[in-house]
């Protein structure tokens, strides 16, 4: 077993609990599906949000809606770089996996421009 990270990002429609929840669950669901992630593979998860998103913690929705009660998660603000993509939620899922596992990164909505 080795450790690898999977990156993902999505833009959020508005700075509300509801929209952050929807964006978080949409992004995580796609990352889980594409990478065939099982909860026991997850070492930890790091969420970042741009400064214009502060209505909710994305980790809350992973814990409550996906059942990730035993997964270590942290939420941070993204570095405020001029002209960077606004209203963006990013995630790094760190997995314990086989050496031949190839992470598939996921970028949704306006975050597709980051790829």
DRENDRENBA-92454 format. One record per atom (N, C-alpha, C): atom name; y, z, x; residue number from 1. Coordinates in steps of 0.001 Angstrom, whole numbers, always signed. Atoms other than C-alpha are relative to their C-alpha. Example, Ala and Ser with C-alpha at 12.3 -4.5 7.8 and 13.67 -1.06 7.14 Angstrom:
N, -1190, +0, +890, 1
CA, -4500, +7800, +12300, 1
C, +1200, +0, +900, 1
N, -1190, -60, -820, 2
CA, -1060, +7140, +13670, 2
C, +1090, +730, -770, 2
***
This chain:
N, -1192, +0, +845, 1
CA, +0, +0, +0, 1
C, +1247, +0, +884, 1
N, -1305, -20, -636, 2
CA, +3549, -742, +1055, 2
C, +1057, +141, -1090, 2
N, -1105, -143, +943, 3
CA, +6969, -355, -584, 3
C, +869, -1244, +42, 3
N, -892, +1154, +118, 4
CA, +9046, -3280, -1846, 4
C, +968, +244, -1143, 4
N, -1008, -128, +1044, 5
CA, +12184, -3568, -3966, 5
C, +161, -1273, -795, 5
N, -282, +1120, +887, 6
CA, +12943, -5791, -6921, 6
C, +1430, +174, -513, 6
N, -1388, -49, +452, 7
CA, +16589, -6584, -7649, 7
C, +143, -688, -1351, 7
N, -332, +638, +1258, 8
CA, +18037, -7421, -11023, 8
C, +1427, +319, -378, 8
N, -1362, -238, +478, 9
CA, +21405, -7697, -12732, 9
C, +187, -685, -1351, 9
N, -345, +548, +1304, 10
CA, +22874, -8389, -16153, 10
C, +1451, +360, -288, 10
N, -1329, -369, +457, 11
CA, +26356, -8520, -17603, 11
C, -138, +681, -1363, 11
N, +16, -814, +1214, 12
CA, +27144, -6136, -20452, 12
C, +1156, -456, -893, 12
N, -985, +547, +932, 13
CA, +29039, -7297, -23571, 13
C, +1252, +867, -128, 13
N, -1152, -905, +104, 14
CA, +31263, -4207, -23839, 14
C, -390, +1382, +503, 14
N, +229, -1331, -561, 15
CA, +31635, -696, -22478, 15
C, -307, +1007, -1111, 15
N, +451, -942, +1027, 16
CA, +29702, +1105, -25221, 16
C, -1421, +444, +325, 16
N, +1367, -515, -152, 17
CA, +26564, +3206, -25249, 17
C, -1005, -1043, -496, 17
N, +887, +984, +626, 18
CA, +24946, +593, -27514, 18
C, -217, -1213, +896, 18
N, +111, +1215, -813, 19
CA, +25691, -2408, -25278, 19
C, -625, +274, +1373, 19
N, +629, -354, -1279, 20
CA, +24724, -621, -22049, 20
C, -1501, +210, -214, 20
N, +1422, -171, +330, 21
CA, +21442, +392, -23696, 21
C, -681, -1351, -151, 21
N, +611, +1323, +224, 22
CA, +20732, -3172, -24856, 22
C, -165, -760, +1309, 22
N, +56, +735, -1269, 23
CA, +21541, -4676, -21449, 23
C, -1039, +621, +934, 23
N, +959, -698, -861, 24
CA, +19500, -2039, -19593, 24
C, -1430, -335, -403, 24
N, +1363, +240, +480, 25
CA, +16410, -2494, -21761, 25
C, -391, -1473, +97, 25
N, +286, +1425, -151, 26
CA, +16682, -6293, -21741, 26
C, -349, -324, +1454, 26
N, +238, +270, -1417, 27
CA, +16904, -6381, -17939, 27
C, -1314, +621, +470, 27
N, +1226, -658, -446, 28
CA, +14159, -3821, -17308, 28
C, -1243, -639, -616, 28
N, +1151, +630, +662, 29
CA, +11831, -5444, -19857, 29
C, -362, -1312, +670, 29
N, +262, +1279, -662, 30
CA, +12212, -8822, -18169, 30
C, -566, +222, +1402, 30
N, +499, -305, -1344, 31
CA, +11688, -7322, -14705, 31
C, -1450, +474, -50, 31
N, +1364, -509, +175, 32
CA, +8547, -5492, -15901, 32
C, -956, -1148, -292, 32
N, +856, +1110, +415, 33
CA, +7144, -8623, -17528, 33
C, -246, -983, +1148, 33
N, +117, +1020, -1056, 34
CA, +7838, -11076, -14704, 34
C, -774, +512, +1214, 34
N, +630, -567, -1194, 35
CA, +6607, -8705, -11973, 35
C, -1269, +784, -295, 35
N, +1204, -720, +397, 36
CA, +3732, -7145, -13946, 36
C, +11, +1449, +523, 36
N, -200, -1368, -499, 37
CA, +5050, -3651, -13177, 37
C, -681, +1004, -919, 37
N, +563, -1151, +704, 38
CA, +3044, -615, -14207, 38
C, +790, +1230, +442, 38
N, -844, -1162, -297, 39
CA, +4898, +2698, -14378, 39
C, -467, +748, +1243, 39
N, +484, -768, -1145, 40
CA, +2650, +4342, -11779, 40
C, +250, -692, +1337, 40
N, -363, +712, -1222, 41
CA, +3728, +1687, -9258, 41
C, +1419, +367, +473, 41
N, -1426, -188, -286, 42
CA, +7402, +2765, -9406, 42
C, +226, +1244, +858, 42
N, -398, -1104, -866, 43
CA, +8656, +4907, -6538, 43
C, +1301, +621, -507, 43
N, -1285, -459, +520, 44
CA, +12266, +5144, -7748, 44
C, +831, -1198, -440, 44
N, -862, +1049, +532, 45
CA, +15022, +3184, -9454, 45
C, +1453, +397, +241, 45
N, -1432, -211, -217, 46
CA, +18695, +2828, -8531, 46
C, +755, -959, -911, 46
N, -867, +795, +868, 47
CA, +21216, +1620, -11108, 47
C, +1417, +69, +547, 47
N, -1433, -18, -273, 48
CA, +24777, +576, -10333, 48
C, +707, -710, -1136, 48
N, -837, +628, +1016, 49
CA, +27540, -320, -12749, 49
C, +1383, -230, +597, 49
N, -1367, +223, -431, 50
CA, +30930, -1860, -12139, 50
C, +893, +1062, -638, 50
N, -889, -1072, +465, 51
CA, +33900, +468, -12672, 51
C, +399, -107, -1469, 51
N, -368, +181, +1403, 52
CA, +34555, -1009, -16127, 52
C, -1117, +405, -966, 52
N, +1108, -486, +827, 53
CA, +31209, +373, -17380, 53
C, -246, +1477, +297, 53
N, +204, -1436, -200, 54
CA, +31071, +4137, -17845, 54
C, -359, +749, -1287, 54
N, +281, -627, +1293, 55
CA, +30004, +4782, -21453, 55
C, -1378, +654, -72, 55
N, +1362, -558, +54, 56
CA, +26371, +5655, -20639, 56
C, -690, -159, +1346, 56
N, +857, +97, -1184, 57
CA, +23824, +6228, -17907, 57
C, -1195, -904, -318, 57
N, +1158, +857, +260, 58
CA, +21273, +3362, -17765, 58
C, -1333, +730, +158, 58
N, +1256, -730, -214, 59
CA, +18598, +5761, -16483, 59
C, -454, +725, -1265, 59
N, +321, -680, +1264, 60
CA, +18763, +7593, -19812, 60
C, -886, -877, -884, 60
N, +744, +906, +877, 61
CA, +17443, +4524, -21625, 61
C, -1374, -336, +577, 61
N, +1309, +201, -626, 62
CA, +14660, +3920, -19117, 62
C, -894, +1206, -285, 62
N, +763, -1217, +241, 63
CA, +13594, +7524, -19582, 63
C, -405, +107, -1477, 63
N, +273, -206, +1425, 64
CA, +13883, +7666, -23397, 64
C, -760, -1150, -650, 64
N, +573, +1154, +694, 65
CA, +12918, +4129, -24420, 65
C, -1229, -589, +687, 65
N, +1155, +527, -731, 66
CA, +10454, +3153, -21687, 66
C, -979, +1092, +426, 66
N, +886, -1111, -335, 67
CA, +8980, +6610, -21127, 67
C, -78, +315, +1489, 67
N, +22, -227, -1446, 68
CA, +9890, +6773, -17439, 68
C, +440, +1442, +323, 68
N, -352, -1418, -169, 69
CA, +9982, +10586, -17501, 69
C, -251, +508, +1414, 69
N, +357, -479, -1336, 70
CA, +8394, +11018, -14065, 70
C, +503, -920, +1112, 70
N, -555, +919, -990, 71
CA, +10344, +8248, -12298, 71
C, +1354, +535, +468, 71
N, -1289, -431, -544, 72
CA, +13168, +9309, -9975, 72
C, +1006, -1131, -172, 72
N, -1023, +1015, +253, 73
CA, +16332, +7463, -11046, 73
C, +1382, +585, +256, 73
N, -1382, -392, -228, 74
CA, +19983, +7580, -10052, 74
C, +917, -1129, -469, 74
N, -1009, +970, +435, 75
CA, +23109, +5853, -11416, 75
C, +1248, +179, +860, 75
N, -1184, -2, -858, 76
CA, +26112, +4912, -9266, 76
C, +968, -1076, -462, 76
N, -958, +1090, +182, 77
CA, +29308, +2896, -9466, 77
C, -138, -979, +1145, 77
N, +36, +1087, -977, 78
CA, +29217, -443, -7685, 78
C, +1311, +16, +799, 78
N, -1200, +133, -811, 79
CA, +31687, -989, -4837, 79
C, +968, -937, -709, 79
N, -1015, +768, +717, 80
CA, +34941, -2300, -6379, 80
C, +602, -1064, +918, 80
N, -432, +1103, -862, 81
CA, +35292, -5582, -4486, 81
C, +892, -933, -820, 81
N, -872, +915, +750, 82
CA, +38223, -7808, -5537, 82
C, -734, -1296, -363, 82
N, +554, +1242, +537, 83
CA, +37174, -10813, -7660, 83
C, -1521, +33, -188, 83
N, +1444, -81, +261, 84
CA, +33607, -9506, -8093, 84
C, -263, -99, -1498, 84
N, +403, +181, +1391, 85
CA, +31698, -10001, -11336, 85
C, +248, +1281, -799, 85
N, -248, -1200, +816, 86
CA, +33002, -7582, -14008, 86
C, -1141, +267, -980, 86
N, +935, -395, +1051, 87
CA, +30933, -5726, -16619, 87
C, -1447, -261, +408, 87
N, +1319, +317, -542, 88
CA, +27828, -5910, -14446, 88
C, -809, +1262, +281, 88
N, +972, -1059, -262, 89
CA, +24817, -3604, -14382, 89
C, -1044, -586, +953, 89
N, +1010, +439, -972, 90
CA, +22546, -3936, -11344, 90
C, -1080, +1075, +97, 90
N, +1097, -946, -156, 91
CA, +19172, -2349, -10713, 91
C, -841, -394, +1212, 91
N, +983, +174, -1070, 92
CA, +16838, -1911, -7768, 92
C, -1192, +873, -369, 92
N, +1245, -723, +265, 93
CA, +13276, -960, -8696, 93
C, -810, -23, +1290, 93
N, +783, -99, -1231, 94
CA, +11359, +284, -5664, 94
C, -1438, +338, -391, 94
N, +1409, -105, +390, 95
CA, +7595, -148, -5989, 95
C, -907, +309, +1179, 95
N, +1134, -94, -906, 96
CA, +4480, +947, -4181, 96
C, -949, -1101, -441, 96
N, +755, +1181, +401, 97
CA, +2483, -2269, -4119, 97
C, -868, -505, +1154, 97
N, +820, +637, -1018, 98
CA, +30, -4431, -2254, 98
C, +889, -844, +913, 98
N, -792, +713, -989, 99
CA, +1267, -6190, +866, 99
C, +314, -1434, -433, 99
N, -220, +1393, +394, 100
CA, +935, -9643, -721, 100
C, +859, -148, -1268, 100
N, -863, +59, +1177, 101
CA, +3125, -8747, -3736, 101
C, +1319, -682, +367, 101
N, -1259, +720, -219, 102
CA, +6106, -11121, -3964, 102
C, +943, +336, -1149, 102
N, -929, -387, +1058, 103
CA, +9050, -9632, -5902, 103
C, +699, -1218, -613, 103
N, -748, +1023, +720, 104
CA, +10619, -11869, -8543, 104
C, +1279, +663, -524, 104
N, -1275, -591, +399, 105
CA, +14304, -11002, -8911, 105
C, +442, -590, -1338, 105
N, -392, +403, +1350, 106
CA, +15896, -11206, -12369, 106
C, +1516, +143, -148, 106
N, -1440, +5, +248, 107
CA, +19493, -12176, -13124, 107
C, +245, -624, -1362, 107
N, -169, +432, +1380, 108
CA, +20510, -12458, -16785, 108
C, +1473, -135, -373, 108
N, -1335, +234, +574, 109
CA, +23565, -13633, -18705, 109
C, +964, -402, +1112, 109
N, -991, +366, -1005, 110
CA, +26715, -13814, -16548, 110
C, -396, +330, +1421, 110
N, +462, -385, -1337, 111
CA, +24862, -12228, -13623, 111
C, -789, -1123, +677, 111
N, +687, +1138, -611, 112
CA, +23059, -15546, -13074, 112
C, +836, -609, +1124, 112
N, -870, +527, -1055, 113
CA, +26084, -16492, -10952, 113
C, -209, +719, +1328, 113
N, +264, -745, -1240, 114
CA, +24976, -13870, -8405, 114
C, -1128, -641, +794, 114
N, +1096, +688, -681, 115
CA, +21997, -16073, -7498, 115
C, +487, -1349, +400, 115
***
